[in-house]
Amino acid sequence: MRKTNVSKLYETYPHLTQIDELWGTRDCREYLKRLMNDTRDGHRRGFPGDHARTILRLLVEHDREFPQFEESITSDWRDTVRESRGDMQG
């Protein structure tokens, strides 16, 4: 069960109830990340602070509950270094 209170977020942005439908999936994590980043070439206004914090809390909570979907920056970086050195072994 999700702990983050989303009532005010959903009241203001009803379309974000999609988070509930996606909760526990890789798609949910991607959706939350997209909400926090400008994907409209600088035309996104962004969320007011309270709502942005709620979305960030949701992302953190999702990562804690479903760590299998969390991106591994360290392993991605290691793979990039190996590729640049040419020492990747399939």
N, CA, C and O of each residue as an XYZ file, in Angstrom:
360
protein
N       0.849     -1.196      0.000
C       0.000      0.000      0.000
C       0.884      1.245      0.000
O       1.817      1.365      0.794
N       0.580      2.133     -0.877
C       1.351      3.372     -1.003
C       1.126      4.246      0.221
O       0.010      4.338      0.731
N       2.201      4.893      0.695
C       2.124      5.738      1.889
C       1.959      7.220      1.566
O       1.420      7.978      2.373
N       2.415      7.626      0.405
C       2.369      9.038      0.028
C       0.930      9.477     -0.220
O       0.199      8.837     -0.976
N       0.533     10.563      0.416
C      -0.814     11.109      0.245
C      -0.885     11.855     -1.090
O      -0.161     12.825     -1.316
N      -1.755     11.391     -1.949
C      -1.883     11.975     -3.287
C      -3.208     12.716     -3.492
O      -3.504     13.142     -4.608
N      -3.997     12.873     -2.445
C      -5.340     13.445     -2.606
C      -5.309     14.845     -3.232
O      -6.077     15.113     -4.156
N      -4.455     15.729     -2.757
C      -4.397     17.090     -3.314
C      -3.837     17.089     -4.736
O      -4.280     17.858     -5.590
N      -2.869     16.227     -4.974
C      -2.295     16.110     -6.317
C      -3.377     15.679     -7.309
O      -3.518     16.280     -8.374
N      -4.134     14.650     -6.965
C      -5.181     14.139     -7.853
C      -6.351     15.106     -7.969
O      -7.011     15.172     -9.006
N      -6.600     15.845     -6.916
C      -7.678     16.839     -6.965
C      -7.350     17.921     -7.988
O      -8.221     18.367     -8.735
N      -6.095     18.334     -8.012
C      -5.661     19.380     -8.935
C      -5.388     18.840    -10.335
O      -5.651     19.512    -11.332
N      -4.860     17.627    -10.399
C      -4.483     17.006    -11.682
C      -5.116     15.613    -11.770
O      -4.423     14.613    -11.588
N      -6.416     15.536    -12.045
C      -7.112     14.241    -12.042
C      -6.526     13.208    -13.009
O      -6.635     12.004    -12.778
N      -5.910     13.681    -14.081
C      -5.338     12.726    -15.043
C      -4.158     11.946    -14.459
O      -3.767     10.909    -14.994
N      -3.597     12.449    -13.362
C      -2.467     11.754    -12.745
C      -2.881     10.512    -11.956
O      -2.028      9.792    -11.435
N      -4.189     10.261    -11.870
C      -4.634      9.016    -11.220
C      -4.113      7.797    -11.982
O      -4.192      6.670    -11.495
N      -3.593      8.029    -13.156
C      -2.945      6.964    -13.933
C      -1.819      6.328    -13.122
O      -1.485      5.161    -13.326
N      -1.242      7.086    -12.214
C      -0.178      6.555    -11.350
C      -0.683      5.326    -10.602
O       0.044      4.342    -10.469
N      -1.922      5.376    -10.113
C      -2.487      4.242     -9.387
C      -2.582      3.000    -10.275
O      -2.321      1.884     -9.824
N      -2.951      3.201    -11.517
C      -3.084      2.086    -12.450
C      -1.730      1.472    -12.788
O      -1.626      0.266    -13.014
N      -0.694      2.307    -12.820
C       0.636      1.845    -13.205
C       1.492      1.396    -12.011
O       2.533      0.768    -12.200
N       1.063      1.713    -10.799
C       1.872      1.471     -9.596
C       2.410      0.029     -9.581
O       1.673     -0.932     -9.803
N       3.693     -0.084     -9.318
C       4.325     -1.395     -9.232
C       4.888     -1.900    -10.539
O       5.282     -3.061    -10.649
N       4.927     -1.021    -11.538
C       5.447     -1.418    -12.849
C       6.590     -0.497    -13.265
O       6.753      0.603    -12.735
N       7.363     -0.970    -14.213
C       8.434     -0.140    -14.781
C       7.833      1.112    -15.433
O       8.424      2.191    -15.379
N       6.660      0.957    -16.044
C       5.992      2.093    -16.690
C       5.656      3.190    -15.689
O       5.713      4.374    -16.020
N       5.306      2.801    -14.465
C       5.006      3.802    -13.435
C       6.238      4.641    -13.146
O       6.162      5.867    -13.063
N       7.373      3.974    -12.993
C       8.612      4.709    -12.713
C       8.936      5.669    -13.847
O       9.304      6.820    -13.610
N       8.800      5.198    -15.063
C       9.074      6.047    -16.219
C       8.113      7.230    -16.273
O       8.518      8.348    -16.590
N       6.861      6.988    -15.969
C       5.853      8.047    -15.964
C       6.195      9.105    -14.925
O       6.138     10.300    -15.216
N       6.549      8.680    -13.720
C       6.915      9.622    -12.663
C       8.143     10.434    -13.065
O       8.192     11.642    -12.835
N       9.126      9.778    -13.660
C      10.325     10.499    -14.122
C       9.977     11.531    -15.187
O      10.489     12.650    -15.167
N       9.103     11.149    -16.120
C       8.703     12.096    -17.176
C       7.985     13.297    -16.596
O       8.140     14.416    -17.085
N       7.192     13.068    -15.546
C       6.487     14.186    -14.918
C       7.469     15.184    -14.302
O       7.188     16.381    -14.250
N       8.595     14.702    -13.845
C       9.568     15.558    -13.161
C      10.558     16.226    -14.121
O      11.347     17.076    -13.710
N      10.513     15.845    -15.379
C      11.454     16.405    -16.347
C      10.706     17.105    -17.473
O       9.575     16.750    -17.802
N      11.354     18.100    -18.054
C      10.760     18.824    -19.167
C      10.901     17.983    -20.427
O      12.005     17.784    -20.936
N       9.791     17.501    -20.914
C       9.791     16.720    -22.156
C       9.116     17.502    -23.279
O       8.729     16.936    -24.302
N       8.982     18.801    -23.073
C       8.280     19.642    -24.059
C       9.170     20.781    -24.566
O       8.684     21.874    -24.856
N      10.441     20.523    -24.666
C      11.390     21.503    -25.216
C      11.282     22.878    -24.566
O      11.260     23.896    -25.257
N      11.215     22.904    -23.247
C      11.183     24.164    -22.522
C       9.812     24.782    -22.366
O       9.690     25.873    -21.810
N       8.777     24.111    -22.844
C       7.429     24.666    -22.777
C       6.627     24.156    -21.586
O       5.483     24.565    -21.392
N       7.204     23.284    -20.802
C       6.496     22.783    -19.616
C       6.673     23.785    -18.490
O       7.788     24.229    -18.213
N       5.580     24.139    -17.849
C       5.632     25.097    -16.740
C       6.135     24.456    -15.465
O       6.739     25.123    -14.624
N       5.893     23.184    -15.319
C       6.278     22.497    -14.096
C       5.144     22.530    -13.079
O       4.151     23.239    -13.242
N       5.321     21.756    -12.045
C       4.313     21.668    -10.994
C       4.655     22.624     -9.864
O       5.830     22.900     -9.621
N       3.642     23.132     -9.170
C       3.911     23.918     -7.960
C       4.683     23.041     -6.964
O       4.600     21.813     -7.013
N       5.409     23.666     -6.091
C       6.302     22.977     -5.168
C       5.685     21.815     -4.424
O       6.280     20.738     -4.371
N       4.512     21.998     -3.848
C       3.882     20.919     -3.082
C       3.620     19.694     -3.953
O       3.851     18.560     -3.533
N       3.143     19.930     -5.151
C       2.837     18.809     -6.043
C       4.120     18.170     -6.577
O       4.185     16.951     -6.733
N       5.119     18.968     -6.851
C       6.398     18.414     -7.306
C       6.996     17.527     -6.207
O       7.538     16.459     -6.492
N       6.896     17.969     -4.968
C       7.411     17.153     -3.852
C       6.633     15.848     -3.720
O       7.221     14.806     -3.429
N       5.334     15.891     -3.927
C       4.526     14.675     -3.864
C       4.963     13.692     -4.944
O       5.100     12.497     -4.678
N       5.179     14.185     -6.151
C       5.611     13.318     -7.251
C       6.985     12.736     -6.945
O       7.231     11.555     -7.195
N       7.874     13.554     -6.409
C       9.201     13.056     -6.043
C       9.100     11.997     -4.947
O       9.798     10.984     -4.994
N       8.230     12.230     -3.960
C       8.023     11.226     -2.903
C       7.503      9.917     -3.491
O       7.916      8.834     -3.077
N       6.601     10.027     -4.452
C       6.077      8.838     -5.110
C       7.188      8.064     -5.819
O       7.241      6.836     -5.750
N       8.065      8.787     -6.493
C       9.180      8.149     -7.186
C      10.090      7.429     -6.195
O      10.473      6.282     -6.421
N      10.433      8.096     -5.105
C      11.299      7.493     -4.080
C      10.610      6.269     -3.475
O      11.227      5.217     -3.306
N       9.336      6.420     -3.154
C       8.591      5.303     -2.564
C       8.521      4.125     -3.538
O       8.694      2.973     -3.141
N       8.270      4.417     -4.790
C       8.203      3.354     -5.802
C       9.551      2.631     -5.890
O       9.593      1.403     -5.957
N      10.634      3.380     -5.890
C      11.964      2.769     -5.966
C      12.248      1.887     -4.751
O      12.872      0.834     -4.882
N      11.798      2.307     -3.586
C      12.012      1.497     -2.377
C      11.191      0.212     -2.430
O      11.676     -0.861     -2.069
N       9.946      0.330     -2.881
C       9.057     -0.818     -2.899
C       9.344     -1.764     -4.069
O       9.145     -2.974     -3.962
N       9.806     -1.207     -5.170
C      10.053     -1.997     -6.375
C      11.457     -1.688     -6.921
O      11.583     -1.100     -7.996
N      12.501     -2.076     -6.195
C      13.867     -1.724     -6.593
C      14.293     -2.347     -7.919
O      15.258     -1.892     -8.533
N      13.594     -3.366     -8.361
C      13.951     -4.004     -9.623
C      13.764     -3.070    -10.819
O      14.316     -3.316    -11.891
N      12.996     -2.013    -10.638
C      12.770     -1.073    -11.736
C      13.651      0.165    -11.648
O      13.682      0.975    -12.574
N      14.358      0.313    -10.552
C      15.218      1.474    -10.368
C      16.414      1.358    -11.307
O      16.998      0.287    -11.467
N      16.751      2.445    -11.902
C      17.899      2.462    -12.803
C      19.172      2.372    -11.998
O      19.295      2.965    -10.926
N      20.114      1.624    -12.525
C      21.402      1.498    -11.857
C      22.405      2.400    -12.562
O      22.991      2.025    -13.577
N      22.591      3.574    -12.019
C      23.522      4.533    -12.616
C      24.931      3.965    -12.598
O      25.678      4.121    -13.565
N      25.300      3.306    -11.503
C      26.650      2.761    -11.368
C      26.916      1.713    -12.439
O      27.948      1.772    -13.108
N      26.017      0.760    -12.615
C      26.262     -0.279    -13.612
C      26.233      0.306    -15.015
O      27.020     -0.113    -15.864
N      25.345      1.266    -15.284
C      25.330      1.910    -16.591
C      26.655      2.606    -16.856
O      27.177      2.549    -17.970
N      27.197      3.258    -15.847
C      28.470      3.960    -15.988
C      29.585      2.958    -16.248
O      30.421      3.180    -17.123
N      29.609      1.858    -15.501
C      30.639      0.836    -15.709
C      30.584      0.291    -17.121
O      31.622      0.124    -17.760
N      29.379      0.009    -17.622
C      29.244     -0.502    -18.985
C      29.782      0.499    -19.994
O      30.441      0.115    -20.960
N      29.507      1.776    -19.777
C      29.981      2.811    -20.682
C      31.507      2.867    -20.686
O      32.122      2.992    -21.745
N      32.118      2.775    -19.505
C      33.582      2.800    -19.401
C      34.169      1.586    -20.115
O      35.131      1.713    -20.872
N      33.594      0.416    -19.878
C      34.093     -0.802    -20.536
C      34.001     -0.683    -22.049
O      34.936     -1.036    -22.768
N      32.861     -0.181    -22.527
C      32.679     -0.032    -23.968
C      33.717      0.920    -24.548
O      34.265      0.680    -25.624
N      33.980      2.007    -23.819
C      34.947      2.984    -24.332
C      36.365      2.408    -24.350
O      37.193      2.810    -25.167
N      36.638      1.466    -23.446
C      37.962      0.823    -23.417
C      38.041     -0.357    -24.382
O      39.129     -0.831    -24.711
N      36.869     -0.830    -24.833
C      36.842     -1.961    -25.727
C      36.992     -3.305    -25.008
O      37.339     -4.308    -25.631
N      36.728     -3.323    -23.685
C      36.900     -4.578    -22.946
C      35.590     -5.207    -22.516
O      35.520     -5.852    -21.469
N      34.529     -5.020    -23.337
C      33.258     -5.683    -23.066
C      33.383     -7.136    -23.517
O      33.848     -7.424    -24.620
N      32.970     -8.017    -22.663
C      33.001     -9.436    -23.006
C      31.585     -9.963    -22.947
O      31.107    -10.300    -21.863
N      30.875    -10.050    -24.106
C      29.500    -10.462    -24.228
C      29.070    -11.427    -23.258
O      27.912    -11.845    -23.275
